[in-house]
Amino acid sequence: MKYRLLAAFPLVAALVYLVIDAMVPDRVELYAVMVIGLKTLAAIGSASAALRFQRSDYLRLAWLLTAACFVLLLAKDLLWGTGSRSEHHFTPTVALVRGGVTLAANAAGVVGAWLLARAWQVAGIVLPGSRAQRRLITLAGVAVALAIAGHATFGDVRGLVAGDPQMLVTVASDLGDIISTCLIAPVLLTAIALRGGLLAWPWTLMAASQIGWLLYDAAGTVGALSGADHMRLRSLEELFRLLALLFAFASGVAQRLVMTDMRAAGKARHPTN
């Protein structure tokens, strides 16, 4: 029951957000507060999972890097404001530092996601489908990632190469999103392979988080191409960002709960005298 409640939490929060978003006049301020709070929760959830493992455990590093990603992104927002495309214009030095922090955050997040994505291999889990089918699914993920974020990334890279240091934050976010999207397939396949057991919950919720980021990027791409109203587009983007961050939080908490329950079950089977 507690895992189902944990999975439902982001969905209930999304409904609450939609109600508040329709009522609050100053939504820009709302979004700024939301982003800070949600990234804090995501960092706490990931860190709580990491600290449940021993130092030598494979997954400890994966969750620590995931937590580090959210901590660095949170620090960037607290120091220089939320959003990759800030309305403020920073000096070249500040823009490079801000971009460097974002790049480090996305690098940590990508490596953490990659470690989680290959946990099945380390644990000797057999994924569903043939090797050829799994490769096709992975290639489909790559194609989706490039279709959604490829065009925007190309334009942002051109701006950075042209000498605009403000674009480093956006390029770092773009590349992190593309690589993370490519890793949805193995995380989701791991969740399917573990279905029916407690261990499926962290991977299922992490896959939901990555799908949330995919929808976040898709909303931005479709909105930019269609010329949608800026505030309506921002409202939709923040909805998907909320889901992505809260599912990341839920995934970390689920991982901690699973480890606690498994250790309790182990002690029950082998009580000490």
N, C-alpha and C positions, 0 to 999 in steps of 0.2 A: 504493500500500500504506500509506504513512504517514497518508493521510487516513482510510482505513478503520480503522486502529489508533486514530487520534484520536477517531473517532466511537464506537468500541467502548469507549473508556476510561470514560465515565460509566456504561455498563451494567455493566462489570466492577466498578467501584467500588460500584455499587448492590448487587451480589451480596455483596461483602465486608461492606458495611454491614449487610445483613440477618443475616449470620452473627454479627457482633459485637454487634448489637442484641439478639440472642437470648441472648448469653452474659454481657454486662456487667450487673452488678446496679444500679449507679448510672447509669441512662440519662440523667437530667437533666444530669449533668456531661458525659456523652458528647456530648449534643446541643449544649451550650454550646461545647465545643471544636470540634466539627464545623462549626458555623455560622461561627465565626471563621476557620477554615482554608479553608472553601469560598468565603467572600466574598473572602478574600485572593487565592485562585486566580482567581476571576472578574475581579477588578480587574486582576491581572497580565495575564491573557489579553487583556482589552479594551485595556489600555494598550499592550501589545506590538503590537496591530493598528494603533492610532492612530499610533504612532511610526514605522511603516513607510511612512506617507504623507508627502507634502510638505505644508507649511503651507497651501497654497492648495487642496489636494485636498478635495473635498466630503466624502468618507468619514472624513477625519481628525477632523472635528468630531463626527460621529456616534459614533465609537469613543471619543473623549475624554469625551464626555458619559456614555456607558455606563460607562466606567471610573470617572468621578466619582461616579456613582450608587452603585457598590459600595464606593468609598472612604468616602463619607459614611455609608453603612449600617454599614460596619465600624467607623468612628469612634464611631458611636452605641452599638454593642454593646460596644466596649472601655470607653467612659466610663460607661455606665449599664446594661449587661447586655443579653443577647439577648432577642428576642421583642418583638412589638408590645404584647401584653397582659402587661406585666411584673407579677410578684407584689409588687414593691416599690412603695411609695407615695412619690412625689416631691413636693417643695414645688411650689406653682403656677409659680414662676419656672423651676425646673429642668424641670418637665413641659412648659412652653411652649418652652424651648430645645430639649429633646429632640424635641419634635414638629416644631419648625422645621427641625431637621437632617433628620428623616425626610421632611418635605415637600419640602425642597430636593433630597434624594436621588431621590425619586420623580419630581420635575419634570425633573431631569437625565435620568433613565432613560426617561421618556416621550418627551422631545424626541429623545433619541438613537435610540430605537426608531422614532419617526416618520420621522426622517431615513433610517434604514436601510430603512424600509418604502416610501419614495418614491424610493429610489435607481434603481429601474427607469425612472421617468419622467425623471430627470435624465440617465440613460445612453441613453435612447431605446430601451429594451427593450420588445418587444411581449409583453404578458402573455397567457396562454392564456385562451380563452373570449371571449365578446362583452362589451361594456361592461355590458349589462343583467345578464349572468350574474355578472360580477365584483361588481356592486353588490349582488346578492342574497347572494353569499357574504359580503361585508362586513357586510351587515345581519344575516346569521345569526350572525356573530361578535359583533356588538353584543348580539343577543338572548341568546346564551350567556353573555356577560359579565354582563349584568344579572340573568339567572336565577341565576347562581352567587353573585355578590357583592352584588347590589342590595339584598336584604333586610337583610343584615348591615350594609351601608354606611348604610342609612337609620336603623337603630337606633343606630349609632355616631355619626352626625351629630346625632341627637336628644340623645345624651348630652353631646356637645360643646356644643351650643346651650344645654343645661340648666346649663352652667357647670362641667363636669368637664374640666379641661385635660389630664388623663391620656389622654383619648380622641383628642387631636390626632394622636398617632402612628398609631393605628389607622385614623383617617379618611384620613390621608395615604396609608397603605399600601393601603387599600381603593380609593381613587380611582386610584392608580397601577396597581393590578392590573386594574381595569376597563378603563382606556384601553389598557394594554398588550395585554390580551386581544383588544380590538377590532382591533389591528394584526397579529394572527397571520395573517389572510387575505392581505394584500398581501405579507408576508414569504414566506409559503409559496408564493404564486403566482410570486413572483420566483425562488424556488428551482426551481420546476417549469419556468419559462421558460428557465433556465440549465442544465437537466439535460444531462448528458453532458460538461460542461466543468468545469474546476477552480473557476470562480467560483461554481458551485452549492453547494460545500461550506460556505462561511461562512453562507449564507442558510438552507441546510437545517438546519445545527446550531443556528442562532439560532431557527428555527421550533420545533425540538425543545425548546429552552430555554423558549420561551414556552408551549408545550404543558405542560411540566413545572410552570410557575407556575399554569396553568389547573387542572391536577390537584391541585395544592397547595390552591388556593382551594376546589375542589370537595370535597376531603376534609374541610376545615373546615366547610363549609356542611352537607354530608350528616351529618357527625358531630354537629353541634350540633342538627340537627333530629331525629335518630334517638336521641339520648341515648347514644351509643356510649361505651365505656370510655375515660377520658381518656388513659391511657398508650398504649393501642392506637392511638387516633386520632393521638396525638402521633408515634408511631413511623411511621405511614403518611405524615403530613405531612412529616416530616423526610426520608423516602425521596424524595418528590417534590421537596422543596427541594434535596436533593443533586443530583438529575438536572437540575433547572433551572439551578443554579449551575455544575455541571460542563460542561453543554452550552454555557453562555455562555462559559466558559473555552475550551472546544474550538473554538467559533466564532471567537473572537478569534485564537487560535493558527493556525487554518486560514486566516483572512484574511491573516495575516502570511506564512505559507508560500506561499500563492497568489501574493502580490505578489513574493516572492523568486523563485519558480519562473518567473513571467512575465518578470521583468526578466532573469533568467539566459537564458531562451529568446530574448529580444530581442537580447541581446548576442551570442548564438551566431549568430543570423541576420545581424547587422550588426557584425562584429568591427572593432575599431579597429586602425589600422595603427601 
